[in-house]
């Protein structure tokens, strides 16, 4: 059975075999669907304030 993951930043589901897994020194695991999501995470942006993420759309009342 293939594991399905969700992008840590934007909240979109990842297709099996795609994306990138990032493991921090403290053992926490982050999954990214694209370099766009990873660079926004590296810039310490909050997903609630970014309009195109699921959390951002929910915060704006669009979904």
PyMOL Python script that loads the backbone (N, CA, C, O; Angstrom):
from pymol import cmd

cmd.read_pdbstr("""\
ATOM      1  N   UNK A   1       0.845  -1.180   0.000  1.00  0.00           N
ATOM      2  CA  UNK A   1       0.000   0.000   0.000  1.00  0.00           C
ATOM      3  C   UNK A   1       0.891   1.243   0.000  1.00  0.00           C
ATOM      4  O   UNK A   1       1.840   1.346   0.776  1.00  0.00           O
ATOM      5  N   UNK A   2       0.570   2.158  -0.866  1.00  0.00           N
ATOM      6  CA  UNK A   2       1.358   3.375  -1.015  1.00  0.00           C
ATOM      7  C   UNK A   2       0.857   4.415  -0.020  1.00  0.00           C
ATOM      8  O   UNK A   2      -0.348   4.619   0.132  1.00  0.00           O
ATOM      9  N   UNK A   3       1.800   5.067   0.654  1.00  0.00           N
ATOM     10  CA  UNK A   3       1.426   6.126   1.591  1.00  0.00           C
ATOM     11  C   UNK A   3       1.108   7.404   0.818  1.00  0.00           C
ATOM     12  O   UNK A   3       1.795   7.745  -0.144  1.00  0.00           O
ATOM     13  N   UNK A   4       0.079   8.094   1.242  1.00  0.00           N
ATOM     14  CA  UNK A   4      -0.285   9.373   0.647  1.00  0.00           C
ATOM     15  C   UNK A   4       0.068  10.466   1.646  1.00  0.00           C
ATOM     16  O   UNK A   4      -0.249  10.364   2.831  1.00  0.00           O
ATOM     17  N   UNK A   5       0.721  11.503   1.162  1.00  0.00           N
ATOM     18  CA  UNK A   5       1.139  12.608   2.019  1.00  0.00           C
ATOM     19  C   UNK A   5       0.481  13.892   1.543  1.00  0.00           C
ATOM     20  O   UNK A   5       0.008  13.984   0.410  1.00  0.00           O
ATOM     21  N   UNK A   6       0.459  14.874   2.422  1.00  0.00           N
ATOM     22  CA  UNK A   6      -0.091  16.194   2.128  1.00  0.00           C
ATOM     23  C   UNK A   6       1.037  17.207   2.283  1.00  0.00           C
ATOM     24  O   UNK A   6       1.834  17.123   3.217  1.00  0.00           O
ATOM     25  N   UNK A   7       1.097  18.149   1.374  1.00  0.00           N
ATOM     26  CA  UNK A   7       2.127  19.186   1.421  1.00  0.00           C
ATOM     27  C   UNK A   7       1.993  19.969   2.729  1.00  0.00           C
ATOM     28  O   UNK A   7       0.901  20.401   3.098  1.00  0.00           O
ATOM     29  N   UNK A   8       3.102  20.141   3.409  1.00  0.00           N
ATOM     30  CA  UNK A   8       3.102  20.822   4.694  1.00  0.00           C
ATOM     31  C   UNK A   8       2.734  22.291   4.550  1.00  0.00           C
ATOM     32  O   UNK A   8       2.114  22.863   5.446  1.00  0.00           O
ATOM     33  N   UNK A   9       3.104  22.905   3.442  1.00  0.00           N
ATOM     34  CA  UNK A   9       2.859  24.334   3.299  1.00  0.00           C
ATOM     35  C   UNK A   9       1.500  24.643   2.692  1.00  0.00           C
ATOM     36  O   UNK A   9       0.724  25.401   3.274  1.00  0.00           O
ATOM     37  N   UNK A  10       1.197  24.067   1.523  1.00  0.00           N
ATOM     38  CA  UNK A  10      -0.039  24.479   0.834  1.00  0.00           C
ATOM     39  C   UNK A  10      -1.225  23.579   1.135  1.00  0.00           C
ATOM     40  O   UNK A  10      -2.365  24.004   0.940  1.00  0.00           O
ATOM     41  N   UNK A  11      -1.009  22.361   1.599  1.00  0.00           N
ATOM     42  CA  UNK A  11      -2.112  21.484   1.955  1.00  0.00           C
ATOM     43  C   UNK A  11      -2.635  20.623   0.825  1.00  0.00           C
ATOM     44  O   UNK A  11      -3.636  19.928   1.007  1.00  0.00           O
ATOM     45  N   UNK A  12      -1.997  20.641  -0.335  1.00  0.00           N
ATOM     46  CA  UNK A  12      -2.429  19.821  -1.466  1.00  0.00           C
ATOM     47  C   UNK A  12      -1.899  18.394  -1.306  1.00  0.00           C
ATOM     48  O   UNK A  12      -0.811  18.197  -0.765  1.00  0.00           O
ATOM     49  N   UNK A  13      -2.660  17.396  -1.774  1.00  0.00           N
ATOM     50  CA  UNK A  13      -2.166  16.008  -1.697  1.00  0.00           C
ATOM     51  C   UNK A  13      -1.039  15.777  -2.693  1.00  0.00           C
ATOM     52  O   UNK A  13      -1.041  16.329  -3.793  1.00  0.00           O
ATOM     53  N   UNK A  14      -0.072  14.948  -2.289  1.00  0.00           N
ATOM     54  CA  UNK A  14       1.063  14.617  -3.148  1.00  0.00           C
ATOM     55  C   UNK A  14       0.803  13.308  -3.868  1.00  0.00           C
ATOM     56  O   UNK A  14       0.309  12.349  -3.276  1.00  0.00           O
ATOM     57  N   UNK A  15       1.136  13.275  -5.147  1.00  0.00           N
ATOM     58  CA  UNK A  15       1.067  12.024  -5.896  1.00  0.00           C
ATOM     59  C   UNK A  15       2.202  11.120  -5.410  1.00  0.00           C
ATOM     60  O   UNK A  15       3.284  11.615  -5.093  1.00  0.00           O
ATOM     61  N   UNK A  16       1.976   9.808  -5.346  1.00  0.00           N
ATOM     62  CA  UNK A  16       3.051   8.899  -4.932  1.00  0.00           C
ATOM     63  C   UNK A  16       4.250   9.003  -5.886  1.00  0.00           C
ATOM     64  O   UNK A  16       4.091   8.975  -7.106  1.00  0.00           O
ATOM     65  N   UNK A  17       5.429   9.121  -5.313  1.00  0.00           N
ATOM     66  CA  UNK A  17       6.641   9.228  -6.116  1.00  0.00           C
ATOM     67  C   UNK A  17       7.024  10.637  -6.488  1.00  0.00           C
ATOM     68  O   UNK A  17       8.004  10.832  -7.207  1.00  0.00           O
ATOM     69  N   UNK A  18       6.280  11.640  -6.021  1.00  0.00           N
ATOM     70  CA  UNK A  18       6.608  13.021  -6.339  1.00  0.00           C
ATOM     71  C   UNK A  18       6.846  13.795  -5.051  1.00  0.00           C
ATOM     72  O   UNK A  18       6.593  13.290  -3.957  1.00  0.00           O
ATOM     73  N   UNK A  19       7.330  15.013  -5.186  1.00  0.00           N
ATOM     74  CA  UNK A  19       7.533  15.873  -4.023  1.00  0.00           C
ATOM     75  C   UNK A  19       8.865  15.627  -3.349  1.00  0.00           C
ATOM     76  O   UNK A  19       9.706  14.872  -3.837  1.00  0.00           O
ATOM     77  N   UNK A  20       9.033  16.282  -2.220  1.00  0.00           N
ATOM     78  CA  UNK A  20      10.281  16.203  -1.481  1.00  0.00           C
ATOM     79  C   UNK A  20       9.985  16.079   0.006  1.00  0.00           C
ATOM     80  O   UNK A  20       9.096  16.750   0.530  1.00  0.00           O
ATOM     81  N   UNK A  21      10.736  15.217   0.683  1.00  0.00           N
ATOM     82  CA  UNK A  21      10.602  15.053   2.123  1.00  0.00           C
ATOM     83  C   UNK A  21      11.790  15.747   2.787  1.00  0.00           C
ATOM     84  O   UNK A  21      12.939  15.507   2.417  1.00  0.00           O
ATOM     85  N   UNK A  22      11.516  16.594   3.753  1.00  0.00           N
ATOM     86  CA  UNK A  22      12.548  17.344   4.461  1.00  0.00           C
ATOM     87  C   UNK A  22      12.482  16.957   5.933  1.00  0.00           C
ATOM     88  O   UNK A  22      11.428  17.071   6.559  1.00  0.00           O
ATOM     89  N   UNK A  23      13.611  16.497   6.491  1.00  0.00           N
ATOM     90  CA  UNK A  23      13.658  16.081   7.885  1.00  0.00           C
ATOM     91  C   UNK A  23      14.586  17.032   8.633  1.00  0.00           C
ATOM     92  O   UNK A  23      15.753  17.184   8.273  1.00  0.00           O
ATOM     93  N   UNK A  24      14.059  17.668   9.674  1.00  0.00           N
ATOM     94  CA  UNK A  24      14.862  18.585  10.475  1.00  0.00           C
ATOM     95  C   UNK A  24      15.688  17.822  11.490  1.00  0.00           C
ATOM     96  O   UNK A  24      15.480  16.625  11.686  1.00  0.00           O
ATOM     97  N   UNK A  25      16.614  18.494  12.131  1.00  0.00           N
ATOM     98  CA  UNK A  25      17.500  17.859  13.106  1.00  0.00           C
ATOM     99  C   UNK A  25      16.747  17.305  14.303  1.00  0.00           C
ATOM    100  O   UNK A  25      17.190  16.341  14.927  1.00  0.00           O
ATOM    101  N   UNK A  26      15.601  17.915  14.632  1.00  0.00           N
ATOM    102  CA  UNK A  26      14.831  17.443  15.788  1.00  0.00           C
ATOM    103  C   UNK A  26      13.926  16.262  15.442  1.00  0.00           C
ATOM    104  O   UNK A  26      13.212  15.760  16.310  1.00  0.00           O
ATOM    105  N   UNK A  27      13.946  15.810  14.179  1.00  0.00           N
ATOM    106  CA  UNK A  27      13.187  14.632  13.781  1.00  0.00           C
ATOM    107  C   UNK A  27      11.832  14.923  13.175  1.00  0.00           C
ATOM    108  O   UNK A  27      11.130  13.989  12.786  1.00  0.00           O
ATOM    109  N   UNK A  28      11.432  16.188  13.079  1.00  0.00           N
ATOM    110  CA  UNK A  28      10.140  16.505  12.477  1.00  0.00           C
ATOM    111  C   UNK A  28      10.254  16.397  10.956  1.00  0.00           C
ATOM    112  O   UNK A  28      11.268  16.781  10.373  1.00  0.00           O
ATOM    113  N   UNK A  29       9.210  15.875  10.326  1.00  0.00           N
ATOM    114  CA  UNK A  29       9.203  15.599   8.893  1.00  0.00           C
ATOM    115  C   UNK A  29       8.240  16.547   8.194  1.00  0.00           C
ATOM    116  O   UNK A  29       7.107  16.736   8.638  1.00  0.00           O
ATOM    117  N   UNK A  30       8.699  17.140   7.097  1.00  0.00           N
ATOM    118  CA  UNK A  30       7.896  18.040   6.284  1.00  0.00           C
ATOM    119  C   UNK A  30       7.884  17.520   4.852  1.00  0.00           C
ATOM    120  O   UNK A  30       8.911  17.073   4.341  1.00  0.00           O
ATOM    121  N   UNK A  31       6.727  17.577   4.207  1.00  0.00           N
ATOM    122  CA  UNK A  31       6.581  17.168   2.818  1.00  0.00           C
ATOM    123  C   UNK A  31       6.238  18.388   1.989  1.00  0.00           C
ATOM    124  O   UNK A  31       5.381  19.184   2.371  1.00  0.00           O
ATOM    125  N   UNK A  32       6.914  18.540   0.837  1.00  0.00           N
ATOM    126  CA  UNK A  32       6.675  19.675  -0.044  1.00  0.00           C
ATOM    127  C   UNK A  32       6.345  19.170  -1.438  1.00  0.00           C
ATOM    128  O   UNK A  32       6.987  18.246  -1.938  1.00  0.00           O
ATOM    129  N   UNK A  33       5.339  19.781  -2.069  1.00  0.00           N
ATOM    130  CA  UNK A  33       4.915  19.353  -3.404  1.00  0.00           C
ATOM    131  C   UNK A  33       5.721  20.041  -4.495  1.00  0.00           C
ATOM    132  O   UNK A  33       5.821  19.516  -5.604  1.00  0.00           O
ATOM    133  N   UNK A  34       6.298  21.201  -4.209  1.00  0.00           N
ATOM    134  CA  UNK A  34       7.018  21.949  -5.241  1.00  0.00           C
ATOM    135  C   UNK A  34       8.106  22.801  -4.590  1.00  0.00           C
ATOM    136  O   UNK A  34       8.078  23.036  -3.382  1.00  0.00           O
ATOM    137  N   UNK A  35       9.064  23.264  -5.397  1.00  0.00           N
ATOM    138  CA  UNK A  35      10.072  24.191  -4.865  1.00  0.00           C
ATOM    139  C   UNK A  35       9.456  25.504  -4.373  1.00  0.00           C
ATOM    140  O   UNK A  35      10.007  26.164  -3.492  1.00  0.00           O
ATOM    141  N   UNK A  36       8.311  25.875  -4.949  1.00  0.00           N
ATOM    142  CA  UNK A  36       7.615  27.095  -4.513  1.00  0.00           C
ATOM    143  C   UNK A  36       7.211  26.981  -3.046  1.00  0.00           C
ATOM    144  O   UNK A  36       7.406  27.919  -2.273  1.00  0.00           O
ATOM    145  N   UNK A  37       6.649  25.832  -2.661  1.00  0.00           N
ATOM    146  CA  UNK A  37       6.231  25.624  -1.275  1.00  0.00           C
ATOM    147  C   UNK A  37       7.436  25.554  -0.345  1.00  0.00           C
ATOM    148  O   UNK A  37       7.404  26.093   0.762  1.00  0.00           O
ATOM    149  N   UNK A  38       8.503  24.888  -0.794  1.00  0.00           N
ATOM    150  CA  UNK A  38       9.678  24.765   0.055  1.00  0.00           C
ATOM    151  C   UNK A  38      10.363  26.107   0.269  1.00  0.00           C
ATOM    152  O   UNK A  38      10.818  26.396   1.376  1.00  0.00           O
ATOM    153  N   UNK A  39      10.443  26.933  -0.775  1.00  0.00           N
ATOM    154  CA  UNK A  39      11.088  28.232  -0.616  1.00  0.00           C
ATOM    155  C   UNK A  39      10.262  29.159   0.270  1.00  0.00           C
ATOM    156  O   UNK A  39      10.822  29.945   1.034  1.00  0.00           O
ATOM    157  N   UNK A  40       8.938  29.073   0.175  1.00  0.00           N
ATOM    158  CA  UNK A  40       8.099  29.876   1.064  1.00  0.00           C
ATOM    159  C   UNK A  40       8.259  29.430   2.515  1.00  0.00           C
ATOM    160  O   UNK A  40       8.251  30.265   3.419  1.00  0.00           O
ATOM    161  N   UNK A  41       8.402  28.128   2.750  1.00  0.00           N
ATOM    162  CA  UNK A  41       8.658  27.630   4.096  1.00  0.00           C
ATOM    163  C   UNK A  41      10.025  28.101   4.591  1.00  0.00           C
ATOM    164  O   UNK A  41      10.163  28.495   5.749  1.00  0.00           O
ATOM    165  N   UNK A  42      11.041  28.062   3.715  1.00  0.00           N
ATOM    166  CA  UNK A  42      12.386  28.511   4.097  1.00  0.00           C
ATOM    167  C   UNK A  42      12.413  30.002   4.425  1.00  0.00           C
ATOM    168  O   UNK A  42      13.208  30.447   5.253  1.00  0.00           O
ATOM    169  N   UNK A  43      11.540  30.774   3.770  1.00  0.00           N
ATOM    170  CA  UNK A  43      11.440  32.206   4.050  1.00  0.00           C
ATOM    171  C   UNK A  43      10.609  32.505   5.293  1.00  0.00           C
ATOM    172  O   UNK A  43      10.384  33.666   5.634  1.00  0.00           O
ATOM    173  N   UNK A  44      10.152  31.442   5.970  1.00  0.00           N
ATOM    174  CA  UNK A  44       9.382  31.533   7.214  1.00  0.00           C
ATOM    175  C   UNK A  44       8.060  32.265   7.030  1.00  0.00           C
ATOM    176  O   UNK A  44       7.618  33.014   7.901  1.00  0.00           O
ATOM    177  N   UNK A  45       7.431  32.031   5.864  1.00  0.00           N
ATOM    178  CA  UNK A  45       6.113  32.601   5.629  1.00  0.00           C
ATOM    179  C   UNK A  45       5.053  31.716   6.275  1.00  0.00           C
ATOM    180  O   UNK A  45       5.199  30.495   6.332  1.00  0.00           O
ATOM    181  N   UNK A  46       4.003  32.335   6.752  1.00  0.00           N
ATOM    182  CA  UNK A  46       2.912  31.627   7.407  1.00  0.00           C
ATOM    183  C   UNK A  46       1.884  31.262   6.339  1.00  0.00           C
ATOM    184  O   UNK A  46       1.420  32.144   5.616  1.00  0.00           O
ATOM    185  N   UNK A  47       1.511  29.974   6.218  1.00  0.00           N
ATOM    186  CA  UNK A  47       0.555  29.590   5.176  1.00  0.00           C
ATOM    187  C   UNK A  47      -0.792  30.303   5.274  1.00  0.00           C
ATOM    188  O   UNK A  47      -1.461  30.467   4.254  1.00  0.00           O
ATOM    189  N   UNK A  48      -1.206  30.726   6.449  1.00  0.00           N
ATOM    190  CA  UNK A  48      -2.482  31.437   6.600  1.00  0.00           C
ATOM    191  C   UNK A  48      -2.459  32.794   5.912  1.00  0.00           C
ATOM    192  O   UNK A  48      -3.512  33.311   5.538  1.00  0.00           O
ATOM    193  N   UNK A  49      -1.285  33.378   5.739  1.00  0.00           N
ATOM    194  CA  UNK A  49      -1.185  34.709   5.127  1.00  0.00           C
ATOM    195  C   UNK A  49      -0.911  34.656   3.632  1.00  0.00           C
ATOM    196  O   UNK A  49      -0.927  35.691   2.965  1.00  0.00           O
ATOM    197  N   UNK A  50      -0.660  33.464   3.096  1.00  0.00           N
ATOM    198  CA  UNK A  50      -0.410  33.316   1.671  1.00  0.00           C
ATOM    199  C   UNK A  50      -1.726  32.924   1.011  1.00  0.00           C
ATOM    200  O   UNK A  50      -2.333  31.920   1.383  1.00  0.00           O
ATOM    201  N   UNK A  51      -2.168  33.708   0.038  1.00  0.00           N
ATOM    202  CA  UNK A  51      -3.523  33.604  -0.495  1.00  0.00           C
ATOM    203  C   UNK A  51      -3.784  32.272  -1.208  1.00  0.00           C
ATOM    204  O   UNK A  51      -4.898  31.754  -1.124  1.00  0.00           O
ATOM    205  N   UNK A  52      -2.797  31.704  -1.905  1.00  0.00           N
ATOM    206  CA  UNK A  52      -3.034  30.524  -2.735  1.00  0.00           C
ATOM    207  C   UNK A  52      -3.004  29.206  -1.965  1.00  0.00           C
ATOM    208  O   UNK A  52      -3.238  28.160  -2.571  1.00  0.00           O
ATOM    209  N   UNK A  53      -2.730  29.202  -0.666  1.00  0.00           N
ATOM    210  CA  UNK A  53      -2.731  27.965   0.109  1.00  0.00           C
ATOM    211  C   UNK A  53      -4.134  27.670   0.627  1.00  0.00           C
ATOM    212  O   UNK A  53      -4.990  28.553   0.663  1.00  0.00           O
ATOM    213  N   UNK A  54      -4.361  26.419   1.029  1.00  0.00           N
ATOM    214  CA  UNK A  54      -5.675  26.065   1.568  1.00  0.00           C
ATOM    215  C   UNK A  54      -5.955  26.824   2.860  1.00  0.00           C
ATOM    216  O   UNK A  54      -7.074  27.284   3.082  1.00  0.00           O
ATOM    217  N   UNK A  55      -4.931  26.956   3.718  1.00  0.00           N
ATOM    218  CA  UNK A  55      -5.109  27.690   4.972  1.00  0.00           C
ATOM    219  C   UNK A  55      -5.381  29.170   4.700  1.00  0.00           C
ATOM    220  O   UNK A  55      -6.167  29.796   5.411  1.00  0.00           O
ATOM    221  N   UNK A  56      -4.738  29.730   3.679  1.00  0.00           N
ATOM    222  CA  UNK A  56      -4.957  31.127   3.324  1.00  0.00           C
ATOM    223  C   UNK A  56      -6.352  31.377   2.790  1.00  0.00           C
ATOM    224  O   UNK A  56      -6.976  32.386   3.120  1.00  0.00           O
ATOM    225  N   UNK A  57      -6.850  30.456   1.960  1.00  0.00           N
ATOM    226  CA  UNK A  57      -8.205  30.602   1.437  1.00  0.00           C
ATOM    227  C   UNK A  57      -9.235  30.450   2.542  1.00  0.00           C
ATOM    228  O   UNK A  57     -10.262  31.129   2.539  1.00  0.00           O
ATOM    229  N   UNK A  58      -8.962  29.559   3.489  1.00  0.00           N
ATOM    230  CA  UNK A  58      -9.889  29.376   4.610  1.00  0.00           C
ATOM    231  C   UNK A  58      -9.892  30.620   5.505  1.00  0.00           C
ATOM    232  O   UNK A  58     -10.946  31.032   5.990  1.00  0.00           O
ATOM    233  N   UNK A  59      -8.712  31.218   5.724  1.00  0.00           N
ATOM    234  CA  UNK A  59      -8.627  32.416   6.553  1.00  0.00           C
ATOM    235  C   UNK A  59      -9.355  33.596   5.925  1.00  0.00           C
ATOM    236  O   UNK A  59      -9.894  34.444   6.635  1.00  0.00           O
ATOM    237  N   UNK A  60      -9.373  33.653   4.587  1.00  0.00           N
ATOM    238  CA  UNK A  60     -10.058  34.744   3.892  1.00  0.00           C
ATOM    239  C   UNK A  60     -11.556  34.496   3.733  1.00  0.00           C
ATOM    240  O   UNK A  60     -12.289  35.384   3.297  1.00  0.00           O
ATOM    241  N   UNK A  61     -12.013  33.295   4.085  1.00  0.00           N
ATOM    242  CA  UNK A  61     -13.416  32.982   3.963  1.00  0.00           C
ATOM    243  C   UNK A  61     -13.825  32.541   2.566  1.00  0.00           C
ATOM    244  O   UNK A  61     -15.012  32.554   2.238  1.00  0.00           O
ATOM    245  N   UNK A  62     -12.862  32.153   1.738  1.00  0.00           N
ATOM    246  CA  UNK A  62     -13.161  31.715   0.371  1.00  0.00           C
ATOM    247  C   UNK A  62     -13.622  30.263   0.325  1.00  0.00           C
ATOM    248  O   UNK A  62     -14.335  29.869  -0.598  1.00  0.00           O
ATOM    249  N   UNK A  63     -13.224  29.472   1.304  1.00  0.00           N
ATOM    250  CA  UNK A  63     -13.633  28.055   1.349  1.00  0.00           C
ATOM    251  C   UNK A  63     -14.250  27.731   2.666  1.00  0.00           C
ATOM    252  O   UNK A  63     -14.656  26.592   2.894  1.00  0.00           O
TER     253      UNK A  63
END
""", "prot")
cmd.dss("prot")
cmd.show_as("cartoon", "prot")
cmd.util.cbc("prot")
cmd.orient("prot")
